[in-house]
Amino acid sequence: MILAWILIILMAGGVLAWIAGRLNTTLPRWIALVATFACLCMTVYLWIELPASTDAVGNWIMRFQTPWIPQWGISFHLALDGLSLLMLLLTFFLGILAILTSWREIDTKVGFFHFNLLWVLAGISGVFLTMDLFLFYFFWEVMLIPMYFLIGIWGHENRTYAAYKFFIFTQASGLLMLLSILGLYFVHGYSTGVYTFNYFELVGTSFAPEVGALLMAGFLAAFLVKLPVVPFHSWLPDAHSQAPTAGSVILAGLLLKTGAYGLLRFVIPMFPDAAQAFAPWAMLLGVIGILYGAILAFSQTDLKRLVAYTSVSHMGFVILGVFAFNELALQGVIMQMITHGLSTGALFLLAGFLYDRLHTRDIRKMGGFWTSVPKMGVIALVFVMASLGLPGLGNFIAEFLTLVGSWQANNWLTVFATLGLVAATAYSLRIMQKIFLGNTANHPALADLSLRELMIAVPLVVLILWLGLYPQPVLNTARASVTEQLQAYTNPKVAEPAQAMLQTEASDSLTIHTLKGRTYEPK
């Protein structure tokens, strides 16, 4: 039940925080912090107890399934492998930082704020865990509504416009994905006589090439908008610039990763032929995003919009690597998902720290801050260097693996993608020059990072250094998932990942835990 308990704790904690907000403004913060920390501890425990056999193809760590609406083939079905485990670790770590950074920033409707924050985390966790496509769409929508409220209620001056734009883009693309899910449901039922939303049964479904292309298009619509990929990216800078600091951290660090996760988990295994046909165009879109995002990032004067466009550029590497279809590229994609979440989340945190002190995001009104806030300057330098891909930091490993892998698929597109690293150097150094160097702007002396802010920033520095110097634990954890995706692509007929772990018999409920090679099945 540990997978279900993760979701229950977050959702129940959100409701409890909302209720507690009517009594006390501090209590919801502690409830949210304790709930998220408990989920992080549970996930770290699963990682520590990870069996050594996960480097075998198809070895899932844990699975929980119980019927929900059996007459429609819908079940409450959760499963955990190396990829989803890494995403959960990132989710709860950044969730804790988002709560801490909101400790003093949010002072209105505190209970409702933490309700929405915890439910966003619950929706993201559900997306990373669910193996039932109906349930997947449910959690996809659970992410949407609370984030709309986070932007629309606690955002900045133009928050209503940004919230509506975010909602329309993601909701419209999500409905297209729902149509594809229903289409896959009926196509599988017509060909096999079994109508189900079970991921493990739907993988490997046979259909005509034109049907596969249409069904894949619906999934791509949702995932490419959420990633986002140019030209579906215009909602992101508005949402980032208007969201509160915690909302920007969750958006950049986690919500964008659900799009990348969807490509890895659903598009490649379910539609290998259609994905192969779309691959050159997808890689081209990735390169366009890398260069276009970098150029626009360099031209911004709003700090949060600048960082938002860097996300557009960095996510271009994700789609480039996903459709390169080799292990190096996919390992680079997973590393990019993690390191981008840490480095860009840190930049948004620093933007929030500066906004608290200056009440402006305009970098033209900044400058010469290094002497007054040296601690903030050093931490900003670390993450600016990470953003441009400095060796020794995690982003370098991610981009290096992605480019080496994409070179095997398309030489010329990889060459142009590499130019994005040069552009990243330009916009990253511009952040340092405009904010911390140059002439001192007309402003009073700033206060350096407080103890609470250091507690938020220092763990991010430690993690980005660790991933840059010793990424092997992450690569080992992700290897089985990567191998599975490649097997699904190269041989769709043996693409059912669950068969290597277990054979599920029809029953009213099933809970199977696999830790350290031992299997426990309830009587």
Buried (B, 14 or more C-beta within 10 A) or exposed (E): EBBBBBBEBBBBBBBBBBBBBEEEBEBBBBBBBBBBBBBBEBBBEBBEEBBEEBEEBBBBBBBBBBBBEEEEBBBBBBBBBBBBBBBBBBBBBBBBBBBBBBBEBBEEBBBBBBBBBBBBBBBBBBBBBBBBBBBBBBBBBBBBBBBBBBBBBBBBEEBEBBBBBBBEBBBEBBBBBBBBBBBBBEBBBEEEEEBBBBBBBBBBBEBEEEBBBBBBBBBBBBBBBBBBBBEBBEBBBBBBBBBBBBBBBBBBBBBBBBBBBBBBBBBBBBBBBBBEBBBEEBBBBBBBBBBBBBBBBBEBEBBBBBBBBBBBBBBBBBBBBBBBBBBBBBBBBBBBBBBBBBBBBBBBBBBBBBBBBBEBBEBEEBBBBBEBBEBBBBBBBBBBBBBBBBEEBBBBBBBBBBBBBBBEBBEEBBEBBBEBBEBBBEBBBBBBEBBBEBEEBEBEEBEBBEEEBBEBBEBBBEBBBBBBEEBEEBBBBBBBBBBBBBBBBEEBEBBBBBEBBBEBEEEEEBBBBBBEEEEEEEE
